[in-house]
């Protein structure tokens, strides 16, 4: 099978999944099968995203018709889906027209669950690694590249394009680059920016097309929008170790245990708590691997020689 045939097959399978998942009821086993298919290849993720975009624009019907003509045995399957009400299809198309204005802007949405990470390849060559429990929107036009970090954390490897700046919008402000590698973490109170390579500019969030630089960060520097507005100098850090989550592990060097537990709880649905308040300031130096099922409290307890138990609510308790 040629590359073109293989890509076409993947796109057709993605559309089949889209149809199946838009039924009134979806069995849990079908959802599990879909997630396994989705996570087995970045190509599957990309194809499903394209299928969703076709569906929003109403073009998926045309694609289905083409596929049915080529594969008659699937006609009954597709025919049933095409019976969706005409008014619903009109609503979808109208919504799409509203979302995609004259600037020819197409918005893509990406999201991860707790403990999940997602690699995203953007069409300009830029790459994004979306961390646990995070969400972002991507909107590209002919003159600008904009990513809105809605929650969580992401690492960006931005392809250089002097004619189109790359902006990361957060609730607190805007991060602008031309080509660099950096991370942005959205917290409840602020936004943390960490630079691994290149230079990153920070500015106020504004609806204006004019970007006014307030702070410039260079490699191994970190700051927040709140700190920059107070005129505080960026912190000098080891960015490689600070961003170790990109390599599926967390590095702690002398951090208090309360901060370590807070960080670990970002990656696991199992909540870890301290059973003894005196443990909060205990310094932790450890490297903890992130597995498919998230971080295990047993790993932390073993490293610190602490007892690990569960309370009545299912939380994991660390105690002496």
N, C-alpha and C positions, 0 to 999 in steps of 0.2 A: 504494500500500500504506500503510495507516494505521500509526501508531506501535505500536499493540498487535499488529497482524499482523506487523510487522517484528521486534518483540521475540520473538514466538512463533516465528518462522522461525529467528532466531538461536539460540534455546534448542534447537530441534529439530536444527539443524546441530551444535551443541555435543554433544548426546547421540550423534549419529552418529559424531562423532570419538571420543568415549569408547569406543564399541563397537569401532571399528576399532583403537584403540590397545591394547585389552585382548585382542587375539588373541595366539596363541602366538609368532608371528613378525611383526615390523613392518618392512617394507622401508625403507631409509634415505630413499628419495625420498618415501615417505608421511610420514615424520617431518618432513622439510623442508617439505612442503606444509602440514602441520598447524601448524608454527611460523610460517609465513608468514601463515596465516589468523589465528592467535592474536594476533600482533603488529600486525595491520593495524587493530585497533580495540579500545579499552578495553572496549567492549560485548561483544566476543568473549571477552575474558579473564574478564569477570564471569560470562558465561553458562557458560563451561566450569567455573569454580569451583562454580557452582550445580549443574551436572550431576554433578560429583564428589561433592558433598554428598548429592544424591539417590541416587547409587550406593551410598554408604556406608550410607545409611539403608534401602536396599532399595526406595525409592520410585520409582526409575528404571524398574522393570518396569511400574508403573502408567502412568507417563508414556509409555513405549514403546507400551503397548496403546492409549492414547488417540490417539497419532500414527498408529499403524497403521490404526486405524478410519477416520481422516480421510484417509489416503493409502494405499490398498490396495496400490499398486505396490511399497511398501516392506515388505510383510508377510514375504516370504522372508528379507530381510536381517535383520529383527528376530527372526524365529522362530529362526534359527540361534543368535543370541546368547542367547535365552531358554532354550536347552538347557543352560546351566550347571548344575552339580550343585546339588541342593537343600541339601546339607550346607554347601557353600560359602556359599550365600546366608544360611543360618542363622548361620554364623560371622560374616559381615559385620554382620548385624543385631545380634548379641550384642555385637560389638566396639563398635558405635555406641552401644548402650545404656550400655556401660561408659564411653565417652568423654563422653557427654552426660548428666550426672547430674541430680539433682533440681533444681538451680539453673537448668535450662533453658539451659545454656551450650553454645554452638556454637563450635568452634574452626576457624578458617580458617588455612591455611598458605600463605605466599608466599615465593618464592625467586628469586634472579637468578643468572645465570652471570657469569663474568668478563667485564667490559666492558659488561654489560647494566644498564639502569636500568628500574624499573617504577613507574608511577603507580598508586596504589591509592585508590579512593574508598570510605570506610567508610560504613555505613548511618546514622550519626549526623551526617553532614556533614563529619567530619574527613577529612583527606587525608594520605597518606603517600607519600613518594618513596623507594623502596628503591634503594640504591646498588649498585655492582658487588659480585658475589660475596657476597651477603648473604641472610639468611633470618630470618623472624619469624613468630610465631603471633599471631592476634588472637582474643581471647575476651571477648565482651560478655555481661553479664547485666543484669537490671533495675536493679541497684544499683551496678554497677561496669564500667569499661571497662579492659581489661588487654591490653597488647601485650608479648610476650616476644621480645626481640631475641636470636636464637640465635647470629648471627654477622654481621660486617660493620657497615654503617652505614645509618641512615635519617633522613630529615628529616620532621618532624611539623608539620602545620598543624591544630591541635586545635579543634574546635567547642566553644564554651562550654556547659557543662552543670553547674550548681552542685550538682545532686543526684547526679551520677555523676562522680567523679574519674577522670582518665585516667592510668593507671600504665604506665610502661615498665619492665619487669623485665629485669635483666641478671644475670650471675653475681656481680657485685660489689655490687649494690644496686638500689634502686628510684628512679625519677624520677617525680614526681607533679605534675600540672598540672590546671587547670580549663579554660583556653582560652589558647593561646599558639602560637608558632612556634619550634621548636628542633630541634637534631639530636643524635643519640646515636650514637657510634661504639664498637663492641665490638672491642677488640684482645686479643691473647693475654694481656697482663699487666694491663689495666685497661679502664675505660670512660670515654670523653671526652664531656662534655656541653657544647654550644655553644648559647647563647640568641640568637635574632634579635629576637624580640618577646615582651613579656609577662614573666611570672615563672615560674621553675621551682624546685621544691623537691627536694632529695636526701635520702634516708634509707637506713637499713640494710635489706637484703633480709630479709623476715620472713614466716613463714606466718600471722602474726597479722593480723587485719583492721585493727588500729590502726597508723596511719602516724606515725612520729616524725620530724619534720623536723630535719635536721642542718645543711643549708646552703641558702640561698636565692640563686638566680642571677637577675640582671636583664639587659636587653639589652646585647649586646656584651661579655658575660662568658663565660669558659670555665674549666672545672675538670675534675678526674677524681675518682673515689671515693677513690683512694689519697691524693691531695692534700688532699681535704676531711677525711679522717680524721686527717691530720697537723696540721690546723688552719691550713693555708696559705690565703691569700686567693685568690679567683678571679683569673685573668688578665684584663686589659682588652684586647680584640682588635677588629678590624674583622670582625664576623661575616659581613657580606655577601660580602667577599672570601674569607674562610675557607671559606664554603659555596658557592663558585663552581661546584662540580661539579654543582649543581642546574641550571645553565644550559649544561651540556655543555662546560665548559672548566675548566682548572685555572690558578690564578693563583699564581705564586711570586714573592716579594719578598725577595731576599737570603738564601734558604735554602741550606744547603750541598748540593752536588750529590748526596751519598750519600742525603740525605733525599728529594730530588726523585726519584731513581731508585726508591727504595723505594715512593714514592707512585704513580709511573707503573706500576710492576709490578702494582699492584692492578687496573689496568684493561685489561691486555693479556695474552694467553696467551704472547706472545713476551717472554722474560725479558731484561732489560737489565742488563748488568754493566759495571763500570769496569775497563778494561785497565791503568790506571795509578793506584796508590794515592794519588799526590799530587793527583789530581783530586777526592778525596772532600770536601775543604773548600772547593772552588771555589764562590763565591757565585753563585746563579742568580736572575735576574730575567727572567721570561718568562710568557707566556700561551699555553697549549697547548690546542688544540681536541681534544675527544673525539669521534671519528667512530664509525660503526657497527662498524668492525672494531677499535676500540680505538686507543690512542695509538701513533703510529709513532716509532721511535727516530730516524728521519731528521729529524723536526721538532726534537727536542731537540738533535741533533748540529749541525744547521744554525744554530740559535739561539746555540750556544756555540762555533761554529767548531771542532768536533771531528770526527775521522775516525770513520766508522761502518762496522764490518765484522762478519762472523759467524764464530764459532768452529765446531769440528767437531760440537758438540752442538746447534747451531742457535741459541745465544744471541747476542744483539746486543752487540757490544763497543764501548764509547766510549773513544777514546784520543786523544792529542795528534796 
